Amino acid sequence: MKPNRKESANQQKRAEDALFRAVASLRTVAECRNFLKDLCTPAELQALADRWQVVELLLQDMPYRQIHDKTGVSVTTIGRVARFLSDGFGGYHTAIERSQRKHPPRKSSASH
């Protein structure tokens, strides 16, 4: 949180919850892409994509130095991602599990 923010913890939680509801409302990769491109600077979006790539490489048991060499992500950030992957809130694992599920193809409205 920014040090000069005048929001209470409750106000900050409400603001976060509104953001999280907006993210949860998105249904497709294209919708997520458009939302994040509107919300984030190119550098912020790159940082998020880098961290997600680090998660995938850590799950392959790739050493930190090799991940750094492959991605350019700092070893410090790799360590932070690894720490949250093992001791965080479970968000990485939920996203991994759900994004790797095989979904049955959706029926088009033309087939009705």
Backbone as CSV, one residue per row, in Angstrom:
resi,resn,N_x,N_y,N_z,CA_x,CA_y,CA_z,C_x,C_y,C_z
1,MET,0.840,-1.176,0.000,0.000,0.000,0.000,0.885,1.239,0.000
2,LYS,0.436,2.264,-0.674,1.192,3.504,-0.722,1.177,4.155,0.662
3,PRO,2.325,4.676,1.127,2.398,5.221,2.484,1.537,6.463,2.700
4,ASN,1.229,7.214,1.660,0.446,8.434,1.835,-1.047,8.230,1.625
5,ARG,-1.486,6.989,1.495,-2.908,6.705,1.317,-3.641,7.028,2.603
6,LYS,-4.805,7.622,2.483,-5.611,8.000,3.638,-6.739,6.999,3.889
7,GLU,-6.721,5.880,3.174,-7.785,4.887,3.318,-7.581,4.043,4.564
8,SER,-8.675,3.659,5.172,-8.617,2.723,6.289,-8.409,1.316,5.725
9,ALA,-8.069,0.394,6.588,-7.905,-1.002,6.159,-9.210,-1.520,5.570
10,ASN,-10.344,-1.110,6.127,-11.644,-1.550,5.635,-11.924,-0.982,4.245
11,GLN,-11.575,0.277,4.025,-11.754,0.885,2.706,-10.857,0.197,1.671
12,GLN,-9.627,-0.123,2.060,-8.711,-0.810,1.153,-9.242,-2.188,0.798
13,LYS,-9.787,-2.899,1.791,-10.352,-4.227,1.540,-11.525,-4.138,0.568
14,ARG,-12.381,-3.141,0.736,-13.518,-2.971,-0.188,-13.028,-2.691,-1.604
15,ALA,-11.994,-1.866,-1.729,-11.437,-1.572,-3.053,-10.839,-2.834,-3.682
16,GLU,-10.117,-3.615,-2.885,-9.553,-4.876,-3.389,-10.660,-5.835,-3.784
17,ASP,-11.679,-5.967,-2.946,-12.785,-6.876,-3.257,-13.467,-6.490,-4.562
18,ALA,-13.627,-5.182,-4.809,-14.235,-4.729,-6.070,-13.363,-5.143,-7.246
19,LEU,-12.051,-5.005,-7.123,-11.140,-5.432,-8.183,-11.231,-6.939,-8.387
20,PHE,-11.212,-7.700,-7.297,-11.251,-9.158,-7.399,-12.569,-9.628,-8.019
21,ARG,-13.685,-8.950,-7.688,-14.965,-9.300,-8.329,-14.904,-9.035,-9.826
22,ALA,-14.285,-7.928,-10.209,-14.160,-7.615,-11.640,-13.358,-8.699,-12.353
23,VAL,-12.244,-9.124,-11.757,-11.426,-10.183,-12.356,-12.233,-11.475,-12.435
24,ALA,-12.930,-11.822,-11.358,-13.702,-13.066,-11.333,-14.846,-13.056,-12.344
25,SER,-15.292,-11.879,-12.775,-16.402,-11.797,-13.730,-15.971,-12.082,-15.162
26,LEU,-14.681,-12.034,-15.425,-14.180,-12.237,-16.786,-14.289,-13.706,-17.163
27,ARG,-14.662,-13.960,-18.418,-14.962,-15.336,-18.813,-14.002,-15.947,-19.817
28,THR,-13.283,-15.128,-20.562,-12.420,-15.671,-21.608,-11.016,-15.100,-21.484
29,VAL,-10.083,-15.768,-22.139,-8.714,-15.259,-22.183,-8.707,-13.870,-22.816
30,ALA,-9.479,-13.684,-23.864,-9.525,-12.373,-24.533,-10.040,-11.292,-23.584
31,GLU,-11.079,-11.602,-22.813,-11.590,-10.627,-21.842,-10.532,-10.298,-20.795
32,CYS,-9.841,-11.310,-20.310,-8.774,-11.087,-19.318,-7.654,-10.252,-19.915
33,ARG,-7.263,-10.581,-21.127,-6.198,-9.827,-21.800,-6.574,-8.356,-21.922
34,ASN,-7.780,-8.091,-22.400,-8.220,-6.712,-22.588,-8.299,-5.962,-21.261
35,PHE,-8.831,-6.618,-20.237,-8.939,-5.983,-18.923,-7.561,-5.650,-18.371
36,LEU,-6.654,-6.624,-18.399,-5.317,-6.394,-17.834,-4.526,-5.370,-18.653
37,LYS,-4.726,-5.348,-19.963,-4.046,-4.333,-20.777,-4.588,-2.942,-20.494
38,ASP,-5.865,-2.848,-20.145,-6.434,-1.558,-19.747,-5.977,-1.164,-18.341
39,LEU,-5.888,-2.128,-17.461,-5.597,-1.866,-16.048,-4.120,-1.614,-15.777
40,CYS,-3.250,-2.363,-16.423,-1.823,-2.358,-16.103,-1.011,-1.578,-17.129
41,THR,0.112,-1.053,-16.669,1.090,-0.511,-17.605,1.746,-1.695,-18.314
42,PRO,2.385,-1.465,-19.456,3.094,-2.576,-20.100,4.115,-3.238,-19.161
43,ALA,4.808,-2.454,-18.353,5.798,-3.021,-17.427,5.134,-3.871,-16.345
44,GLU,3.983,-3.428,-15.838,3.266,-4.210,-14.821,2.769,-5.521,-15.410
45,LEU,2.237,-5.457,-16.621,1.746,-6.667,-17.275,2.893,-7.638,-17.540
46,GLN,4.048,-7.111,-17.964,5.220,-7.958,-18.189,5.671,-8.609,-16.885
47,ALA,5.638,-7.870,-15.782,6.033,-8.426,-14.481,5.096,-9.566,-14.072
48,LEU,3.801,-9.400,-14.311,2.847,-10.470,-13.992,3.106,-11.704,-14.861
49,ALA,3.288,-11.482,-16.155,3.555,-12.599,-17.065,4.859,-13.298,-16.700
50,ASP,5.877,-12.508,-16.327,7.156,-13.098,-15.911,6.968,-13.988,-14.692
51,ARG,6.235,-13.506,-13.703,6.031,-14.301,-12.481,5.279,-15.589,-12.779
52,TRP,4.282,-15.504,-13.668,3.532,-16.712,-14.018,4.440,-17.710,-14.739
53,GLN,5.314,-17.215,-15.600,6.268,-18.097,-16.278,7.207,-18.741,-15.259
54,VAL,7.625,-17.985,-14.255,8.491,-18.517,-13.198,7.785,-19.644,-12.449
55,VAL,6.488,-19.482,-12.165,5.727,-20.541,-11.487,5.830,-21.836,-12.282
56,GLU,5.582,-21.753,-13.581,5.617,-22.955,-14.422,6.992,-23.608,-14.408
57,LEU,8.053,-22.818,-14.429,9.416,-23.366,-14.441,9.794,-23.934,-13.077
58,LEU,9.351,-23.298,-12.000,9.604,-23.844,-10.660,8.923,-25.204,-10.496
59,LEU,7.732,-25.336,-11.055,7.012,-26.613,-10.968,7.696,-27.717,-11.768
60,GLN,8.578,-27.323,-12.688,9.384,-28.298,-13.431,10.705,-28.563,-12.712
61,ASP,10.837,-28.023,-11.486,12.056,-28.162,-10.675,13.288,-27.571,-11.340
62,MET,13.106,-26.540,-12.137,14.236,-25.875,-12.762,14.960,-25.028,-11.709
63,PRO,16.283,-25.072,-11.659,17.042,-24.262,-10.694,16.857,-22.763,-10.938
64,TYR,16.937,-21.982,-9.862,16.740,-20.535,-9.944,17.639,-19.902,-10.995
65,ARG,18.898,-20.244,-10.998,19.847,-19.614,-11.925,19.444,-19.905,-13.369
66,GLN,18.988,-21.121,-13.625,18.557,-21.483,-14.978,17.284,-20.711,-15.364
67,ILE,16.373,-20.542,-14.386,15.165,-19.748,-14.640,15.562,-18.312,-14.973
68,HIS,16.500,-17.762,-14.202,16.979,-16.409,-14.465,17.568,-16.304,-15.867
69,ASP,18.414,-17.262,-16.227,19.047,-17.234,-17.548,18.018,-17.325,-18.670
70,LYS,16.962,-18.101,-18.443,15.936,-18.310,-19.475,14.981,-17.116,-19.593
71,THR,14.663,-16.484,-18.445,13.609,-15.462,-18.428,14.102,-14.037,-18.197
72,GLY,15.273,-13.897,-17.587,15.755,-12.582,-17.206,15.171,-12.082,-15.894
73,VAL,14.309,-12.867,-15.271,13.712,-12.493,-13.985,14.792,-12.607,-12.914
74,SER,14.820,-11.637,-11.993,15.852,-11.643,-10.961,15.699,-12.851,-10.042
75,VAL,16.811,-13.304,-9.512,16.804,-14.435,-8.584,15.979,-14.086,-7.343
76,THR,15.999,-12.814,-6.942,15.191,-12.374,-5.797,13.708,-12.573,-6.078
77,THR,13.252,-12.171,-7.259,11.843,-12.357,-7.622,11.506,-13.834,-7.747
78,ILE,12.410,-14.610,-8.298,12.186,-16.055,-8.403,12.007,-16.647,-7.012
79,GLY,12.840,-16.229,-6.082,12.726,-16.707,-4.702,11.409,-16.302,-4.064
80,ARG,10.966,-15.082,-4.346,9.684,-14.601,-3.812,8.538,-15.435,-4.375
81,VAL,8.568,-15.694,-5.672,7.523,-16.518,-6.287,7.548,-17.917,-5.679
82,ALA,8.733,-18.474,-5.505,8.854,-19.813,-4.923,8.287,-19.850,-3.503
83,ARG,8.558,-18.796,-2.738,8.059,-18.745,-1.354,6.534,-18.728,-1.343
84,PHE,5.921,-17.922,-2.214,4.459,-17.877,-2.248,3.868,-19.143,-2.865
85,LEU,4.607,-19.784,-3.730,4.155,-21.054,-4.305,4.064,-22.123,-3.222
86,SER,4.999,-22.082,-2.268,4.986,-23.099,-1.211,4.248,-22.651,0.049
87,ASP,4.308,-21.363,0.399,3.756,-20.906,1.674,2.794,-19.736,1.530
88,GLY,2.248,-19.526,0.356,1.377,-18.376,0.125,-0.071,-18.677,0.458
89,PHE,-0.961,-18.072,-0.279,-2.389,-18.170,-0.021,-3.073,-19.264,-0.832
90,GLY,-2.315,-19.957,-1.678,-2.882,-21.033,-2.487,-3.384,-20.580,-3.851
91,GLY,-3.242,-19.300,-4.138,-3.750,-18.785,-5.411,-3.050,-19.359,-6.624
92,TYR,-1.727,-19.495,-6.528,-0.993,-20.080,-7.652,-1.511,-21.489,-7.931
93,HIS,-1.675,-22.288,-6.874,-2.088,-23.679,-7.072,-3.507,-23.771,-7.642
94,THR,-4.399,-22.910,-7.172,-5.759,-22.897,-7.709,-5.730,-22.559,-9.197
95,ALA,-4.979,-21.525,-9.557,-4.905,-21.112,-10.955,-4.264,-22.188,-11.819
96,ILE,-3.226,-22.837,-11.304,-2.565,-23.909,-12.058,-3.551,-25.038,-12.319
97,GLU,-4.218,-25.468,-11.258,-5.154,-26.582,-11.388,-6.265,-26.263,-12.378
98,ARG,-6.835,-25.091,-12.266,-7.967,-24.750,-13.126,-7.541,-24.458,-14.555
99,SER,-6.380,-23.872,-14.750,-5.962,-23.547,-16.116,-5.476,-24.774,-16.870
100,GLN,-5.149,-25.841,-16.160,-4.681,-27.057,-16.819,-5.786,-28.075,-17.044
101,ARG,-6.976,-27.829,-16.513,-8.100,-28.743,-16.716,-8.485,-28.782,-18.183
102,LYS,-8.904,-29.932,-18.611,-9.419,-30.070,-19.970,-10.912,-29.768,-19.928
103,HIS,-11.319,-28.752,-20.668,-12.721,-28.365,-20.704,-13.378,-28.969,-21.934
104,PRO,-14.594,-29.489,-21.773,-15.292,-29.972,-22.973,-15.602,-28.791,-23.877
105,PRO,-15.604,-29.012,-25.184,-15.896,-27.901,-26.099,-17.302,-27.366,-25.841
106,ARG,-17.434,-26.043,-25.932,-18.740,-25.427,-25.743,-19.562,-25.594,-27.012
107,LYS,-20.852,-25.816,-26.815,-21.741,-25.913,-27.973,-22.000,-24.515,-28.490
108,SER,-21.963,-24.370,-29.795,-22.266,-23.070,-30.376,-23.777,-22.909,-30.416
109,SER,-24.219,-21.661,-30.438,-25.655,-21.415,-30.475,-26.268,-21.891,-31.796
110,ALA,-25.460,-22.070,-32.817,-25.952,-22.529,-34.115,-26.394,-23.990,-34.065
111,SER,-25.902,-24.748,-33.079,-26.224,-26.173,-33.034,-27.518,-26.446,-32.305
112,HIS,-28.227,-25.415,-31.848,-29.472,-25.618,-31.112,-30.643,-25.641,-32.037
